[in-house]
Amino acid sequence: MLVFFDDILNYNMSLSKHLGHIRVVFSTLCEHNLFLKHTKCSFAKRWVEYLGHFISKDGVAMDPAKIVAMQS
């Protein structure tokens, strides 16, 4: 799990672990009267784009478009 300012990234190798961690996050947020904006939430994705990187089961990789932009 990664928490960065107002973002929470939960990544796991299995769906069951993913769901278990989501339950923990929801419980913790509720316990502290914190809320999520449902329009910013997505669950059980195979990969996500975050701050110019792609995060997947294979790890973290830079967005190829960003690499091309830096090279030009």
PDB file of N, CA, C and O in Angstrom, chain B, residues numbered from 101:
ATOM      1  N   MET B 101       0.844  -1.169   0.000  1.00  0.00           N
ATOM      2  CA  MET B 101       0.000   0.000   0.000  1.00  0.00           C
ATOM      3  C   MET B 101       0.888   1.229   0.000  1.00  0.00           C
ATOM      4  O   MET B 101       1.940   1.265   0.637  1.00  0.00           O
ATOM      5  N   LEU B 102       0.433   2.233  -0.732  1.00  0.00           N
ATOM      6  CA  LEU B 102       1.154   3.497  -0.819  1.00  0.00           C
ATOM      7  C   LEU B 102       0.166   4.617  -0.551  1.00  0.00           C
ATOM      8  O   LEU B 102      -0.893   4.683  -1.175  1.00  0.00           O
ATOM      9  N   VAL B 103       0.512   5.495   0.376  1.00  0.00           N
ATOM     10  CA  VAL B 103      -0.304   6.679   0.650  1.00  0.00           C
ATOM     11  C   VAL B 103       0.564   7.882   0.315  1.00  0.00           C
ATOM     12  O   VAL B 103       1.672   8.030   0.830  1.00  0.00           O
ATOM     13  N   PHE B 104       0.041   8.740  -0.559  1.00  0.00           N
ATOM     14  CA  PHE B 104       0.784   9.910  -1.002  1.00  0.00           C
ATOM     15  C   PHE B 104      -0.174  11.088  -1.011  1.00  0.00           C
ATOM     16  O   PHE B 104      -1.049  11.171  -1.873  1.00  0.00           O
ATOM     17  N   PHE B 105      -0.018  11.989  -0.070  1.00  0.00           N
ATOM     18  CA  PHE B 105      -0.919  13.124   0.130  1.00  0.00           C
ATOM     19  C   PHE B 105      -2.363  12.634   0.232  1.00  0.00           C
ATOM     20  O   PHE B 105      -2.750  12.063   1.252  1.00  0.00           O
ATOM     21  N   ASP B 106      -3.160  12.851  -0.812  1.00  0.00           N
ATOM     22  CA  ASP B 106      -4.565  12.444  -0.728  1.00  0.00           C
ATOM     23  C   ASP B 106      -4.874  11.234  -1.601  1.00  0.00           C
ATOM     24  O   ASP B 106      -6.031  11.008  -1.958  1.00  0.00           O
ATOM     25  N   ASP B 107      -3.860  10.460  -1.947  1.00  0.00           N
ATOM     26  CA  ASP B 107      -4.055   9.254  -2.754  1.00  0.00           C
ATOM     27  C   ASP B 107      -3.690   8.018  -1.940  1.00  0.00           C
ATOM     28  O   ASP B 107      -2.733   8.024  -1.166  1.00  0.00           O
ATOM     29  N   ILE B 108      -4.472   6.961  -2.132  1.00  0.00           N
ATOM     30  CA  ILE B 108      -4.173   5.675  -1.508  1.00  0.00           C
ATOM     31  C   ILE B 108      -4.106   4.646  -2.626  1.00  0.00           C
ATOM     32  O   ILE B 108      -5.089   4.435  -3.337  1.00  0.00           O
ATOM     33  N   LEU B 109      -2.952   4.003  -2.786  1.00  0.00           N
ATOM     34  CA  LEU B 109      -2.797   2.939  -3.770  1.00  0.00           C
ATOM     35  C   LEU B 109      -2.641   1.629  -3.029  1.00  0.00           C
ATOM     36  O   LEU B 109      -1.747   1.475  -2.197  1.00  0.00           O
ATOM     37  N   ASN B 110      -3.505   0.698  -3.333  1.00  0.00           N
ATOM     38  CA  ASN B 110      -3.474  -0.622  -2.720  1.00  0.00           C
ATOM     39  C   ASN B 110      -3.197  -1.612  -3.841  1.00  0.00           C
ATOM     40  O   ASN B 110      -4.010  -1.763  -4.753  1.00  0.00           O
ATOM     41  N   TYR B 111      -2.062  -2.283  -3.780  1.00  0.00           N
ATOM     42  CA  TYR B 111      -1.739  -3.240  -4.842  1.00  0.00           C
ATOM     43  C   TYR B 111      -1.325  -4.562  -4.215  1.00  0.00           C
ATOM     44  O   TYR B 111      -0.599  -4.600  -3.222  1.00  0.00           O
ATOM     45  N   ASN B 112      -1.801  -5.643  -4.815  1.00  0.00           N
ATOM     46  CA  ASN B 112      -1.570  -6.986  -4.291  1.00  0.00           C
ATOM     47  C   ASN B 112      -1.426  -7.964  -5.436  1.00  0.00           C
ATOM     48  O   ASN B 112      -1.809  -7.679  -6.570  1.00  0.00           O
ATOM     49  N   MET B 113      -0.873  -9.108  -5.129  1.00  0.00           N
ATOM     50  CA  MET B 113      -0.711 -10.151  -6.144  1.00  0.00           C
ATOM     51  C   MET B 113      -1.978 -10.989  -6.326  1.00  0.00           C
ATOM     52  O   MET B 113      -2.097 -11.704  -7.320  1.00  0.00           O
ATOM     53  N   SER B 114      -2.918 -10.915  -5.394  1.00  0.00           N
ATOM     54  CA  SER B 114      -4.147 -11.705  -5.535  1.00  0.00           C
ATOM     55  C   SER B 114      -5.366 -10.845  -5.201  1.00  0.00           C
ATOM     56  O   SER B 114      -5.285  -9.898  -4.420  1.00  0.00           O
ATOM     57  N   LEU B 115      -6.485 -11.197  -5.806  1.00  0.00           N
ATOM     58  CA  LEU B 115      -7.715 -10.445  -5.579  1.00  0.00           C
ATOM     59  C   LEU B 115      -8.171 -10.580  -4.126  1.00  0.00           C
ATOM     60  O   LEU B 115      -8.673  -9.615  -3.550  1.00  0.00           O
ATOM     61  N   SER B 116      -8.005 -11.746  -3.532  1.00  0.00           N
ATOM     62  CA  SER B 116      -8.455 -11.929  -2.142  1.00  0.00           C
ATOM     63  C   SER B 116      -7.660 -11.034  -1.184  1.00  0.00           C
ATOM     64  O   SER B 116      -8.233 -10.449  -0.265  1.00  0.00           O
ATOM     65  N   LYS B 117      -6.345 -10.925  -1.396  1.00  0.00           N
ATOM     66  CA  LYS B 117      -5.543 -10.022  -0.567  1.00  0.00           C
ATOM     67  C   LYS B 117      -5.932  -8.567  -0.820  1.00  0.00           C
ATOM     68  O   LYS B 117      -5.985  -7.759   0.108  1.00  0.00           O
ATOM     69  N   HIS B 118      -6.202  -8.246  -2.075  1.00  0.00           N
ATOM     70  CA  HIS B 118      -6.624  -6.895  -2.453  1.00  0.00           C
ATOM     71  C   HIS B 118      -7.891  -6.515  -1.702  1.00  0.00           C
ATOM     72  O   HIS B 118      -7.975  -5.434  -1.119  1.00  0.00           O
ATOM     73  N   LEU B 119      -8.871  -7.404  -1.720  1.00  0.00           N
ATOM     74  CA  LEU B 119     -10.133  -7.131  -1.030  1.00  0.00           C
ATOM     75  C   LEU B 119      -9.944  -7.033   0.479  1.00  0.00           C
ATOM     76  O   LEU B 119     -10.570  -6.196   1.130  1.00  0.00           O
ATOM     77  N   GLY B 120      -9.091  -7.876   1.035  1.00  0.00           N
ATOM     78  CA  GLY B 120      -8.802  -7.807   2.470  1.00  0.00           C
ATOM     79  C   GLY B 120      -8.179  -6.483   2.862  1.00  0.00           C
ATOM     80  O   GLY B 120      -8.541  -5.901   3.885  1.00  0.00           O
ATOM     81  N   HIS B 121      -7.245  -6.004   2.058  1.00  0.00           N
ATOM     82  CA  HIS B 121      -6.605  -4.721   2.347  1.00  0.00           C
ATOM     83  C   HIS B 121      -7.585  -3.558   2.180  1.00  0.00           C
ATOM     84  O   HIS B 121      -7.524  -2.579   2.924  1.00  0.00           O
ATOM     85  N   ILE B 122      -8.481  -3.668   1.209  1.00  0.00           N
ATOM     86  CA  ILE B 122      -9.494  -2.622   1.032  1.00  0.00           C
ATOM     87  C   ILE B 122     -10.390  -2.547   2.260  1.00  0.00           C
ATOM     88  O   ILE B 122     -10.751  -1.458   2.705  1.00  0.00           O
ATOM     89  N   ARG B 123     -10.746  -3.701   2.806  1.00  0.00           N
ATOM     90  CA  ARG B 123     -11.558  -3.712   4.037  1.00  0.00           C
ATOM     91  C   ARG B 123     -10.831  -2.995   5.174  1.00  0.00           C
ATOM     92  O   ARG B 123     -11.437  -2.216   5.909  1.00  0.00           O
ATOM     93  N   VAL B 124      -9.549  -3.257   5.314  1.00  0.00           N
ATOM     94  CA  VAL B 124      -8.751  -2.608   6.364  1.00  0.00           C
ATOM     95  C   VAL B 124      -8.715  -1.099   6.145  1.00  0.00           C
ATOM     96  O   VAL B 124      -8.878  -0.328   7.091  1.00  0.00           O
ATOM     97  N   VAL B 125      -8.501  -0.675   4.896  1.00  0.00           N
ATOM     98  CA  VAL B 125      -8.454   0.761   4.587  1.00  0.00           C
ATOM     99  C   VAL B 125      -9.793   1.406   4.911  1.00  0.00           C
ATOM    100  O   VAL B 125      -9.838   2.445   5.570  1.00  0.00           O
ATOM    101  N   PHE B 126     -10.891   0.795   4.451  1.00  0.00           N
ATOM    102  CA  PHE B 126     -12.219   1.360   4.718  1.00  0.00           C
ATOM    103  C   PHE B 126     -12.495   1.450   6.213  1.00  0.00           C
ATOM    104  O   PHE B 126     -13.028   2.453   6.687  1.00  0.00           O
ATOM    105  N   SER B 127     -12.141   0.422   6.950  1.00  0.00           N
ATOM    106  CA  SER B 127     -12.361   0.431   8.404  1.00  0.00           C
ATOM    107  C   SER B 127     -11.565   1.541   9.075  1.00  0.00           C
ATOM    108  O   SER B 127     -12.078   2.247   9.944  1.00  0.00           O
ATOM    109  N   THR B 128     -10.304   1.691   8.664  1.00  0.00           N
ATOM    110  CA  THR B 128      -9.444   2.720   9.245  1.00  0.00           C
ATOM    111  C   THR B 128      -9.960   4.115   8.916  1.00  0.00           C
ATOM    112  O   THR B 128      -9.992   4.985   9.785  1.00  0.00           O
ATOM    113  N   LEU B 129     -10.362   4.332   7.673  1.00  0.00           N
ATOM    114  CA  LEU B 129     -10.915   5.630   7.294  1.00  0.00           C
ATOM    115  C   LEU B 129     -12.176   5.944   8.098  1.00  0.00           C
ATOM    116  O   LEU B 129     -12.339   7.056   8.600  1.00  0.00           O
ATOM    117  N   CYS B 130     -13.056   4.970   8.215  1.00  0.00           N
ATOM    118  CA  CYS B 130     -14.300   5.143   8.961  1.00  0.00           C
ATOM    119  C   CYS B 130     -14.020   5.447  10.433  1.00  0.00           C
ATOM    120  O   CYS B 130     -14.651   6.321  11.028  1.00  0.00           O
ATOM    121  N   GLU B 131     -13.085   4.730  10.997  1.00  0.00           N
ATOM    122  CA  GLU B 131     -12.707   4.905  12.400  1.00  0.00           C
ATOM    123  C   GLU B 131     -12.249   6.338  12.692  1.00  0.00           C
ATOM    124  O   GLU B 131     -12.443   6.848  13.796  1.00  0.00           O
ATOM    125  N   HIS B 132     -11.644   6.978  11.696  1.00  0.00           N
ATOM    126  CA  HIS B 132     -11.116   8.332  11.872  1.00  0.00           C
ATOM    127  C   HIS B 132     -11.979   9.396  11.187  1.00  0.00           C
ATOM    128  O   HIS B 132     -11.544  10.529  10.981  1.00  0.00           O
ATOM    129  N   ASN B 133     -13.204   9.009  10.841  1.00  0.00           N
ATOM    130  CA  ASN B 133     -14.161   9.922  10.190  1.00  0.00           C
ATOM    131  C   ASN B 133     -13.604  10.557   8.919  1.00  0.00           C
ATOM    132  O   ASN B 133     -13.823  11.739   8.656  1.00  0.00           O
ATOM    133  N   LEU B 134     -12.887   9.763   8.139  1.00  0.00           N
ATOM    134  CA  LEU B 134     -12.354  10.206   6.856  1.00  0.00           C
ATOM    135  C   LEU B 134     -13.191   9.588   5.735  1.00  0.00           C
ATOM    136  O   LEU B 134     -13.789   8.526   5.907  1.00  0.00           O
ATOM    137  N   PHE B 135     -13.225  10.258   4.597  1.00  0.00           N
ATOM    138  CA  PHE B 135     -14.094   9.835   3.511  1.00  0.00           C
ATOM    139  C   PHE B 135     -13.336   9.740   2.198  1.00  0.00           C
ATOM    140  O   PHE B 135     -12.286  10.358   2.025  1.00  0.00           O
ATOM    141  N   LEU B 136     -13.883   8.957   1.279  1.00  0.00           N
ATOM    142  CA  LEU B 136     -13.343   8.840  -0.068  1.00  0.00           C
ATOM    143  C   LEU B 136     -14.286   9.512  -1.050  1.00  0.00           C
ATOM    144  O   LEU B 136     -15.497   9.548  -0.832  1.00  0.00           O
ATOM    145  N   LYS B 137     -13.737  10.037  -2.116  1.00  0.00           N
ATOM    146  CA  LYS B 137     -14.560  10.594  -3.189  1.00  0.00           C
ATOM    147  C   LYS B 137     -14.752   9.473  -4.210  1.00  0.00           C
ATOM    148  O   LYS B 137     -13.801   9.068  -4.880  1.00  0.00           O
ATOM    149  N   HIS B 138     -15.982   8.975  -4.326  1.00  0.00           N
ATOM    150  CA  HIS B 138     -16.209   7.779  -5.137  1.00  0.00           C
ATOM    151  C   HIS B 138     -15.820   7.975  -6.608  1.00  0.00           C
ATOM    152  O   HIS B 138     -15.477   7.002  -7.280  1.00  0.00           O
ATOM    153  N   THR B 139     -15.865   9.196  -7.113  1.00  0.00           N
ATOM    154  CA  THR B 139     -15.505   9.416  -8.511  1.00  0.00           C
ATOM    155  C   THR B 139     -14.003   9.261  -8.753  1.00  0.00           C
ATOM    156  O   THR B 139     -13.574   9.109  -9.897  1.00  0.00           O
ATOM    157  N   LYS B 140     -13.202   9.298  -7.686  1.00  0.00           N
ATOM    158  CA  LYS B 140     -11.756   9.110  -7.821  1.00  0.00           C
ATOM    159  C   LYS B 140     -11.320   7.687  -7.509  1.00  0.00           C
ATOM    160  O   LYS B 140     -10.129   7.380  -7.564  1.00  0.00           O
ATOM    161  N   CYS B 141     -12.268   6.816  -7.182  1.00  0.00           N
ATOM    162  CA  CYS B 141     -11.938   5.446  -6.784  1.00  0.00           C
ATOM    163  C   CYS B 141     -12.043   4.476  -7.963  1.00  0.00           C
ATOM    164  O   CYS B 141     -12.911   4.612  -8.825  1.00  0.00           O
ATOM    165  N   SER B 142     -11.159   3.517  -7.979  1.00  0.00           N
ATOM    166  CA  SER B 142     -11.266   2.389  -8.901  1.00  0.00           C
ATOM    167  C   SER B 142     -10.703   1.169  -8.168  1.00  0.00           C
ATOM    168  O   SER B 142      -9.775   1.278  -7.368  1.00  0.00           O
ATOM    169  N   PHE B 143     -11.282   0.023  -8.458  1.00  0.00           N
ATOM    170  CA  PHE B 143     -10.925  -1.183  -7.716  1.00  0.00           C
ATOM    171  C   PHE B 143     -10.635  -2.338  -8.667  1.00  0.00           C
ATOM    172  O   PHE B 143     -11.196  -2.418  -9.760  1.00  0.00           O
ATOM    173  N   ALA B 144      -9.754  -3.224  -8.235  1.00  0.00           N
ATOM    174  CA  ALA B 144      -9.436  -4.476  -8.925  1.00  0.00           C
ATOM    175  C   ALA B 144      -8.975  -4.252 -10.367  1.00  0.00           C
ATOM    176  O   ALA B 144      -9.354  -5.000 -11.268  1.00  0.00           O
ATOM    177  N   LYS B 145      -8.169  -3.234 -10.575  1.00  0.00           N
ATOM    178  CA  LYS B 145      -7.590  -2.962 -11.894  1.00  0.00           C
ATOM    179  C   LYS B 145      -6.313  -3.783 -12.050  1.00  0.00           C
ATOM    180  O   LYS B 145      -5.621  -4.055 -11.069  1.00  0.00           O
ATOM    181  N   ARG B 146      -6.006  -4.175 -13.276  1.00  0.00           N
ATOM    182  CA  ARG B 146      -4.769  -4.911 -13.533  1.00  0.00           C
ATOM    183  C   ARG B 146      -3.562  -3.975 -13.538  1.00  0.00           C
ATOM    184  O   ARG B 146      -2.437  -4.410 -13.293  1.00  0.00           O
ATOM    185  N   TRP B 147      -3.795  -2.691 -13.817  1.00  0.00           N
ATOM    186  CA  TRP B 147      -2.741  -1.695 -13.763  1.00  0.00           C
ATOM    187  C   TRP B 147      -3.381  -0.331 -13.570  1.00  0.00           C
ATOM    188  O   TRP B 147      -4.547  -0.120 -13.904  1.00  0.00           O
ATOM    189  N   VAL B 148      -2.595   0.593 -13.023  1.00  0.00           N
ATOM    190  CA  VAL B 148      -3.056   1.972 -12.871  1.00  0.00           C
ATOM    191  C   VAL B 148      -1.941   2.907 -13.329  1.00  0.00           C
ATOM    192  O   VAL B 148      -0.756   2.590 -13.230  1.00  0.00           O
ATOM    193  N   GLU B 149      -2.351   4.058 -13.827  1.00  0.00           N
ATOM    194  CA  GLU B 149      -1.405   5.106 -14.175  1.00  0.00           C
ATOM    195  C   GLU B 149      -1.368   6.075 -13.006  1.00  0.00           C
ATOM    196  O   GLU B 149      -2.413   6.527 -12.537  1.00  0.00           O
ATOM    197  N   TYR B 150      -0.173   6.394 -12.534  1.00  0.00           N
ATOM    198  CA  TYR B 150      -0.047   7.252 -11.360  1.00  0.00           C
ATOM    199  C   TYR B 150       1.227   8.072 -11.469  1.00  0.00           C
ATOM    200  O   TYR B 150       2.325   7.518 -11.537  1.00  0.00           O
ATOM    201  N   LEU B 151       1.083   9.383 -11.486  1.00  0.00           N
ATOM    202  CA  LEU B 151       2.217  10.316 -11.512  1.00  0.00           C
ATOM    203  C   LEU B 151       3.236   9.975 -12.596  1.00  0.00           C
ATOM    204  O   LEU B 151       4.443   9.974 -12.352  1.00  0.00           O
ATOM    205  N   GLY B 152       2.730   9.685 -13.806  1.00  0.00           N
ATOM    206  CA  GLY B 152       3.616   9.408 -14.927  1.00  0.00           C
ATOM    207  C   GLY B 152       4.212   8.015 -14.933  1.00  0.00           C
ATOM    208  O   GLY B 152       5.168   7.756 -15.664  1.00  0.00           O
ATOM    209  N   HIS B 153       3.670   7.121 -14.139  1.00  0.00           N
ATOM    210  CA  HIS B 153       4.144   5.743 -14.079  1.00  0.00           C
ATOM    211  C   HIS B 153       2.972   4.781 -14.235  1.00  0.00           C
ATOM    212  O   HIS B 153       1.823   5.135 -13.969  1.00  0.00           O
ATOM    213  N   PHE B 154       3.275   3.574 -14.665  1.00  0.00           N
ATOM    214  CA  PHE B 154       2.290   2.503 -14.704  1.00  0.00           C
ATOM    215  C   PHE B 154       2.655   1.510 -13.606  1.00  0.00           C
ATOM    216  O   PHE B 154       3.793   1.048 -13.530  1.00  0.00           O
ATOM    217  N   ILE B 155       1.695   1.192 -12.769  1.00  0.00           N
ATOM    218  CA  ILE B 155       1.905   0.227 -11.683  1.00  0.00           C
ATOM    219  C   ILE B 155       1.075  -1.004 -12.003  1.00  0.00           C
ATOM    220  O   ILE B 155      -0.132  -0.910 -12.223  1.00  0.00           O
ATOM    221  N   SER B 156       1.732  -2.165 -12.028  1.00  0.00           N
ATOM    222  CA  SER B 156       1.049  -3.422 -12.341  1.00  0.00           C
ATOM    223  C   SER B 156       1.690  -4.545 -11.545  1.00  0.00           C
ATOM    224  O   SER B 156       2.576  -4.314 -10.722  1.00  0.00           O
ATOM    225  N   LYS B 157       1.228  -5.771 -11.801  1.00  0.00           N
ATOM    226  CA  LYS B 157       1.814  -6.916 -11.100  1.00  0.00           C
ATOM    227  C   LYS B 157       3.278  -7.115 -11.467  1.00  0.00           C
ATOM    228  O   LYS B 157       4.021  -7.785 -10.749  1.00  0.00           O
ATOM    229  N   ASP B 158       3.691  -6.527 -12.594  1.00  0.00           N
ATOM    230  CA  ASP B 158       5.081  -6.635 -13.024  1.00  0.00           C
ATOM    231  C   ASP B 158       5.980  -5.592 -12.377  1.00  0.00           C
ATOM    232  O   ASP B 158       7.199  -5.634 -12.542  1.00  0.00           O
ATOM    233  N   GLY B 159       5.389  -4.657 -11.644  1.00  0.00           N
ATOM    234  CA  GLY B 159       6.168  -3.629 -10.975  1.00  0.00           C
ATOM    235  C   GLY B 159       5.775  -2.242 -11.445  1.00  0.00           C
ATOM    236  O   GLY B 159       4.655  -2.023 -11.906  1.00  0.00           O
ATOM    237  N   VAL B 160       6.706  -1.311 -11.324  1.00  0.00           N
ATOM    238  CA  VAL B 160       6.473   0.080 -11.690  1.00  0.00           C
ATOM    239  C   VAL B 160       7.311   0.395 -12.925  1.00  0.00           C
ATOM    240  O   VAL B 160       8.500   0.081 -12.986  1.00  0.00           O
ATOM    241  N   ALA B 161       6.661   1.027 -13.915  1.00  0.00           N
ATOM    242  CA  ALA B 161       7.369   1.415 -15.134  1.00  0.00           C
ATOM    243  C   ALA B 161       6.985   2.835 -15.502  1.00  0.00           C
ATOM    244  O   ALA B 161       5.860   3.270 -15.256  1.00  0.00           O
ATOM    245  N   MET B 162       7.927   3.554 -16.092  1.00  0.00           N
ATOM    246  CA  MET B 162       7.619   4.910 -16.558  1.00  0.00           C
ATOM    247  C   MET B 162       6.681   4.843 -17.754  1.00  0.00           C
ATOM    248  O   MET B 162       6.713   3.888 -18.531  1.00  0.00           O
ATOM    249  N   ASP B 163       5.856   5.855 -17.891  1.00  0.00           N
ATOM    250  CA  ASP B 163       4.988   5.994 -19.052  1.00  0.00           C
ATOM    251  C   ASP B 163       5.881   6.208 -20.268  1.00  0.00           C
ATOM    252  O   ASP B 163       6.641   7.177 -20.296  1.00  0.00           O
ATOM    253  N   PRO B 164       5.816   5.324 -21.290  1.00  0.00           N
ATOM    254  CA  PRO B 164       6.680   5.468 -22.475  1.00  0.00           C
ATOM    255  C   PRO B 164       6.534   6.846 -23.143  1.00  0.00           C
ATOM    256  O   PRO B 164       7.509   7.364 -23.688  1.00  0.00           O
ATOM    257  N   ALA B 165       5.363   7.432 -23.111  1.00  0.00           N
ATOM    258  CA  ALA B 165       5.165   8.756 -23.707  1.00  0.00           C
ATOM    259  C   ALA B 165       6.002   9.806 -22.985  1.00  0.00           C
ATOM    260  O   ALA B 165       6.488  10.746 -23.615  1.00  0.00           O
ATOM    261  N   LYS B 166       6.177   9.661 -21.676  1.00  0.00           N
ATOM    262  CA  LYS B 166       7.007  10.599 -20.913  1.00  0.00           C
ATOM    263  C   LYS B 166       8.485  10.453 -21.295  1.00  0.00           C
ATOM    264  O   LYS B 166       9.215  11.442 -21.361  1.00  0.00           O
ATOM    265  N   ILE B 167       8.917   9.222 -21.545  1.00  0.00           N
ATOM    266  CA  ILE B 167      10.302   8.981 -21.935  1.00  0.00           C
ATOM    267  C   ILE B 167      10.573   9.633 -23.292  1.00  0.00           C
ATOM    268  O   ILE B 167      11.600  10.287 -23.475  1.00  0.00           O
ATOM    269  N   VAL B 168       9.656   9.453 -24.238  1.00  0.00           N
ATOM    270  CA  VAL B 168       9.809  10.064 -25.562  1.00  0.00           C
ATOM    271  C   VAL B 168       9.849  11.593 -25.429  1.00  0.00           C
ATOM    272  O   VAL B 168      10.664  12.250 -26.075  1.00  0.00           O
ATOM    273  N   ALA B 169       8.981  12.150 -24.604  1.00  0.00           N
ATOM    274  CA  ALA B 169       8.953  13.605 -24.420  1.00  0.00           C
ATOM    275  C   ALA B 169      10.277  14.095 -23.850  1.00  0.00           C
ATOM    276  O   ALA B 169      10.776  15.139 -24.269  1.00  0.00           O
ATOM    277  N   MET B 170      10.849  13.371 -22.914  1.00  0.00           N
ATOM    278  CA  MET B 170      12.131  13.780 -22.323  1.00  0.00           C
ATOM    279  C   MET B 170      13.261  13.679 -23.350  1.00  0.00           C
ATOM    280  O   MET B 170      14.162  14.518 -23.363  1.00  0.00           O
ATOM    281  N   GLN B 171      13.217  12.649 -24.215  1.00  0.00           N
ATOM    282  CA  GLN B 171      14.272  12.481 -25.200  1.00  0.00           C
ATOM    283  C   GLN B 171      14.235  13.552 -26.282  1.00  0.00           C
ATOM    284  O   GLN B 171      15.271  13.932 -26.827  1.00  0.00           O
ATOM    285  N   SER B 172      13.001  14.048 -26.596  1.00  0.00           N
ATOM    286  CA  SER B 172      12.921  15.103 -27.604  1.00  0.00           C
ATOM    287  C   SER B 172      13.095  16.417 -26.925  1.00  0.00           C
ATOM    288  O   SER B 172      13.064  17.459 -27.579  1.00  0.00           O
TER     289      SER B 172
END
